[in-house]
Amino acid sequence: MAERAKAKKASAKKAPKGAQGSRGKVAKTDKPGVGHNSGKVSAALVKDHHDKICAIETRLAAAKTKYDSVKGELRAAFAVVKQDGIQVDDFKLARELDKRDHGSVVVGYANTGEYLSAIKSELATQLELFQGLTIPEAAHPGLAGTQAFNSGNDRSTNPFQQGTPEYVDFDNAWMAAAKEKGLTDGDGATIN
């Protein structure tokens, strides 16, 4: 009996975000027949639902109008960027990279340089973007932790003295990189 109740509960649908949930069990009524209206919904209830939905649609239309207006301003701003000779896609990439954690960007590009070199791509040497892009571990233990995870090294490869702030920074960065990938595992020593 309890298993059926669990199965029934698991299969119950959730109300959409912003909507009201079920009002509980609704009594089933007989289908309306000739001469009685016991199965009909009251006009007041229909009107109530109509008014609620109309109010939501009005708010939605106002929000969409405002959104469209701001989106138009953004398109116009990027059109001016293009007119001024700036490569829009590169500009967008630069803005996106600046919004990220700067340490992870450095680590990402250092890894990209390694990977380009490993696949013997001419980009590894032609662009010279990746040449000499290394992270001094002693100066940036957090970056070293992120890079250690991205390179497939275990959490236990922390080179810093246990109990020091550098050890904690490395460990926290390693775990943050693991969690970013959706990985979890007890003490985290085997995540990868």
Protein Blocks (a to p, Z undefined) as FASTA:
>chain_A
ZZmmmmmmmmpccddehiacdebjadddddddehiaklbccfklmmmmmmmmmmmmmmmm
mmmmmmmmmmmmmmmmmmmmmmnopafklmmmmmmmmmmcfklmmmmmmmmmmmmmmnop
aklmmnommgopacdfklmmmlmmmmmmmnopafklpmbdehiaklmmmmmmmmmmmmmn
opaehjommgZZ
